[in-house]
Amino acid sequence: MTDRLKHAPNGHAAQPRAKVGVLVANLGTPDDTSYWSMRRYLNEFLSDKRVVDTPNWKWQPILQLIILTFRPKKSGRAYDSIWNKEADESPLLTITKAQTEKLRGLLAARYGDDIIVDFCMRYGNPSTESRIKALKEQGCEKILFFPLYPQYAAPTTATANDAAFRALMKMNWQPAIRTVPAYFDNPAYIEALATSVREVFDAENPPAKLVVSYHGVPERYRDEGDPYYCQCLKSTRLLKEALGWDDAMIDTAFQSKFGPEKWVGPATVEHVAALAKTGTDNIAVIAPAFAADCIETLEEINEEIGDAFKEAGGKAFRYIPCLNDRNDHMNALAGIVETELKGWLG
């Protein structure tokens, strides 16, 4: 819908009616599993200084000549094992589309067509810049940018925000923008996690232990003030309290180590193997740092980490899916959006 701007002279070009945009952002996805598609995606991801902050003169020769020569094939095989063949896209993209559609419906029920909901990816497509431009062209003079990371970290939340701010730098008429803060302790988010855990532990043959696995970061990040590690520990504590469990039922671990630096631990793959070797042969693993299932959960946890547990003597391994587009999760996210929109919409 377009209207003539208020107080504009006769003959002024029609403009879209002012609206508010909500742009959810996820990590990203390759366009397909081929070598060159994977290479483009990995190059964009691993060239991000928030992800790998080694000086370019040292890092780029290693990345371009070694890592991007061999890793695209390995990563392509990993993605192929989880690829949504029917839609010909990654599960992360499929789930993010579903999340966006549900969030759009929840917000439309309250705000009608005064709000437009879209999604973008930090790496790959659709790009952050393209979707901010699209929202602006649809009349969004205000945009709420929502990185889908419950816990704040520089390599996730901060780099997503960076991409949004860089997009604004190229615009003559910038929309006003707000960024959604970390929601690691949001009660509705914690309760949705707890509900997903109860569904597994209330069933027959319940696990003896829940391992809460977060994506790892180098210890240096924590020591330099990044709050991610502490927020992860608090999420685990709040989940334990929501479940009414004691400390013996739940452990925290970290996955996806990359590079030679010392990372926060314990490492999930080593921790689950140690549990199996000491007699805990029935466990479940959940990954609360991810809002949607992706390569790190569907391939790394459900396949690699699960295999490590069974090879060490474990018998029953259960991966509890991310909250994805569950209704309780989407209601939690909609509640966060409504809180952050205060003052912009009635």
C-alpha positions in Angstrom: 0.0 0.0 0.0 1.3 3.5 -0.9 0.1 6.9 0.2 1.1 10.4 -0.6 3.3 11.7 2.1 1.6 13.9 4.7 2.0 17.6 3.8 3.5 16.7 0.5 2.5 18.9 -2.5 0.2 17.7 -5.2 2.0 15.6 -7.7 4.5 14.2 -5.2 5.4 10.6 -5.9 3.5 8.1 -3.8 5.5 6.5 -1.1 5.0 3.3 0.9 3.1 3.8 4.2 5.6 3.9 7.1 5.9 0.5 8.7 8.2 -1.3 11.2 10.4 -4.2 10.1 11.5 -7.1 12.1 14.5 -8.9 10.6 15.7 -12.1 12.2 19.2 -13.2 11.5 20.8 -16.6 11.5 24.3 -17.8 11.0 24.1 -18.8 7.3 24.1 -21.6 4.8 25.8 -22.6 1.6 23.6 -22.5 -1.5 24.4 -26.2 -2.2 26.9 -28.8 -1.2 29.2 -28.5 -4.3 32.9 -27.7 -3.9 32.7 -24.1 -5.2 29.5 -23.2 -3.2 31.1 -24.6 -0.1 34.3 -22.7 -0.8 32.5 -19.4 -1.2 30.6 -19.9 2.0 33.6 -21.0 4.0 35.7 -18.2 2.6 33.1 -15.6 3.8 32.7 -17.2 7.2 36.4 -17.8 7.9 37.5 -14.4 6.6 35.3 -12.7 9.2 37.7 -11.1 11.8 35.1 -11.7 14.5 35.4 -15.5 13.8 39.1 -15.7 13.3 41.0 -12.7 14.5 44.5 -13.8 13.4 46.2 -11.0 11.4 45.4 -11.3 7.7 49.1 -11.6 6.6 49.3 -14.8 8.7 45.8 -16.2 8.3 44.8 -15.6 4.6 47.6 -17.6 3.0 46.7 -20.5 5.3 43.0 -20.1 4.5 43.2 -19.6 0.8 46.0 -22.1 0.0 45.4 -24.9 2.5 42.0 -24.8 4.3 39.9 -23.7 1.3 41.6 -26.3 -0.9 40.6 -29.3 1.2 37.9 -28.3 3.6 35.1 -27.6 1.1 35.0 -31.3 0.1 34.8 -32.5 3.7 32.2 -29.9 4.6 30.2 -30.6 1.5 30.0 -34.3 2.5 28.9 -33.3 6.0 26.2 -31.0 4.7 25.1 -33.6 2.2 24.4 -36.0 5.1 21.8 -33.6 6.5 20.6 -31.7 3.4 16.9 -31.2 2.8 16.8 -32.9 -0.5 13.1 -32.2 -1.1 13.5 -28.4 -0.8 17.2 -28.5 -2.0 18.4 -26.4 0.9 20.0 -26.8 4.2 17.9 -27.6 7.3 18.9 -24.3 8.8 17.3 -22.4 5.9 14.2 -24.6 6.0 13.8 -24.0 9.7 14.5 -20.3 9.6 11.8 -19.9 6.9 9.3 -21.7 9.2 10.3 -19.6 12.2 9.9 -16.4 10.2 6.4 -17.5 8.9 5.2 -18.3 12.4 6.6 -15.1 13.9 5.0 -13.1 11.1 1.6 -14.7 12.0 2.0 -14.1 15.7 2.9 -10.4 15.2 0.3 -9.8 12.5 -2.4 -11.0 15.0 -1.5 -8.0 17.2 -0.2 -5.4 14.8 -1.8 -6.2 11.5 0.0 -5.0 8.4 1.9 -2.3 10.3 4.8 -4.7 10.7 6.8 -6.7 8.2 8.8 -9.8 9.3 11.7 -11.1 7.2 14.9 -13.1 7.7 18.5 -12.9 6.6 21.8 -14.8 7.0 25.1 -13.5 8.2 26.9 -15.6 5.6 25.4 -16.8 2.3 21.9 -15.9 1.1 19.7 -14.0 1.7 22.3 -11.5 2.8 21.7 -9.0 5.6 22.2 -6.0 3.3 19.7 -7.3 0.7 16.9 -7.8 3.3 17.5 -4.4 5.0 17.2 -2.8 1.6 14.0 -4.8 0.9 12.4 -3.7 4.2 13.3 -0.1 3.5 11.8 -0.3 0.0 8.6 -1.7 1.6 8.3 1.4 3.8 10.0 0.3 7.0 11.4 3.5 8.5 12.2 1.5 11.7 13.8 -2.0 11.8 14.2 -4.3 14.8 17.2 -6.5 14.0 17.1 -9.8 15.9 20.2 -12.1 15.9 18.9 -15.6 16.8 21.6 -16.3 19.4 20.3 -16.7 23.0 23.8 -16.1 24.4 25.9 -13.1 23.2 29.2 -13.7 21.6 31.4 -11.6 19.4 31.7 -14.3 16.7 27.9 -14.6 16.5 25.7 -11.7 17.8 28.3 -9.0 17.2 29.2 -10.0 13.7 25.5 -10.2 12.8 25.0 -6.7 14.1 28.2 -5.6 12.2 26.6 -6.7 9.0 23.5 -4.7 9.7 25.4 -1.6 10.5 27.6 -1.9 7.4 24.4 -2.1 5.3 23.2 1.1 6.9 26.5 2.8 6.0 25.7 2.4 2.3 22.2 4.0 2.6 21.5 7.7 2.2 18.2 7.5 4.0 18.8 5.1 6.8 16.0 3.5 8.8 16.1 3.7 12.5 17.4 0.4 13.9 17.4 -1.4 17.2 19.2 -4.6 18.0 17.7 -7.3 20.2 20.0 -8.2 23.2 20.9 -11.7 24.3 17.9 -13.6 25.8 19.8 -16.4 27.5 17.8 -15.9 30.8 14.4 -15.1 29.3 11.9 -17.1 31.3 9.8 -18.1 28.3 12.9 -19.3 26.4 14.1 -21.3 29.5 10.7 -22.9 30.0 10.5 -23.9 26.3 13.9 -25.6 26.7 12.7 -27.3 29.9 9.6 -28.6 28.2 11.6 -30.1 25.3 13.8 -31.8 27.9 10.8 -33.1 29.9 9.4 -34.7 26.8 12.4 -37.0 26.6 13.0 -37.6 30.3 9.3 -38.4 31.0 9.3 -41.1 28.3 10.2 -44.8 28.8 13.8 -45.6 29.5 14.8 -42.0 30.4 18.4 -40.9 30.1 20.5 -40.8 33.3 22.2 -37.6 32.3 21.6 -34.5 30.3 24.7 -32.9 28.6 24.1 -29.3 27.7 26.4 -28.6 24.8 27.3 -25.1 23.6 29.4 -24.0 20.7 32.9 -23.3 22.1 35.1 -20.2 22.0 38.8 -19.8 22.8 39.5 -19.2 26.5 41.1 -15.9 25.4 37.6 -14.5 24.4 36.3 -15.2 27.9 39.4 -13.7 29.5 39.1 -10.6 27.4 35.5 -9.9 28.6 33.2 -11.7 26.1 30.2 -12.7 28.3 29.3 -15.8 26.3 30.9 -18.4 28.6 29.2 -17.0 31.7 25.8 -16.7 29.9 26.1 -20.3 28.8 26.6 -21.4 32.4 23.7 -19.3 33.6 21.4 -20.8 30.9 22.3 -24.3 32.2 21.7 -23.3 35.8 18.3 -21.8 34.9 17.3 -24.9 32.9 18.3 -27.1 35.9 16.2 -25.0 38.2 13.2 -25.0 35.8 13.4 -28.8 35.7 13.8 -29.1 39.5 17.0 -31.2 39.1 20.1 -31.5 41.2 23.6 -30.9 39.9 24.3 -34.6 39.2 21.7 -34.8 36.4 23.1 -32.1 34.2 26.5 -31.2 32.8 27.8 -28.3 30.6 30.2 -28.9 27.7 31.4 -27.2 24.6 31.8 -28.3 21.0 33.2 -27.4 17.6 36.8 -26.6 18.6 38.8 -25.0 15.7 42.4 -24.1 15.6 45.4 -24.5 18.0 44.2 -22.2 20.8 43.0 -23.5 24.1 39.1 -23.4 24.2 36.7 -23.4 27.0 35.8 -26.9 28.1 35.2 -29.6 28.7 34.9 -30.7 25.1 31.6 -32.3 24.4 33.0 -35.2 22.3 35.5 -36.1 25.1 33.0 -35.6 27.9 30.4 -38.0 26.5 33.1 -40.6 25.9 34.2 -40.2 29.5 30.7 -40.7 30.7 30.3 -43.9 28.7 33.6 -45.3 30.0 32.6 -44.6 33.6 29.2 -46.4 33.3 26.8 -43.7 32.3 25.5 -45.4 29.2 22.2 -43.6 28.6 22.4 -39.9 27.9 20.7 -37.0 26.1 22.4 -34.0 24.6 20.8 -30.6 24.0 22.2 -27.5 22.3 20.6 -24.3 23.7 23.0 -21.9 21.9 21.3 -22.7 18.6 17.8 -21.4 17.8 17.6 -23.8 14.8 19.1 -27.1 14.0 22.1 -26.9 11.7 25.4 -28.6 10.8 26.7 -28.3 14.3 23.7 -30.1 15.8 22.4 -32.5 13.1 25.8 -33.7 11.9 28.3 -32.9 14.7 26.2 -33.8 17.8 23.7 -36.3 16.4 26.3 -38.1 14.3 29.9 -37.5 15.4 29.4 -36.9 19.1 26.8 -39.7 19.2 29.2 -42.1 17.6 32.0 -41.2 20.0 29.7 -42.0 22.9 28.7 -45.4 21.5 32.3 -46.3 20.6 33.3 -45.6 24.2 30.7 -48.1 25.4 27.5 -46.0 25.6 24.3 -47.7 24.7 21.5 -45.1 24.4 22.2 -41.6 22.9 19.4 -39.1 22.3 19.8 -35.7 20.7 17.1 -33.3 21.8 16.4 -31.0 18.8 16.8 -27.3 18.9 13.6 -25.4 19.7 13.2 -24.6 16.0 9.6 -23.5 15.2 8.0 -25.1 18.2 5.0 -23.0 19.3 6.4 -22.4 22.8 9.7 -21.2 21.3 8.0 -18.9 18.7 5.7 -17.5 21.5 8.9 -16.7 23.5 10.5 -15.0 20.5 7.4 -13.0 19.8 7.3 -11.8 23.4 10.9 -10.7 23.1 10.1 -8.8 19.9 7.1 -7.1 21.5 9.2 -6.0 24.4 11.9 -4.5 22.1 9.2 -2.7 20.0 7.9 -0.7 22.8 7.6 2.9 21.8 7.5 2.0 18.1 4.1 0.3 17.9 1.1 0.5 20.2 
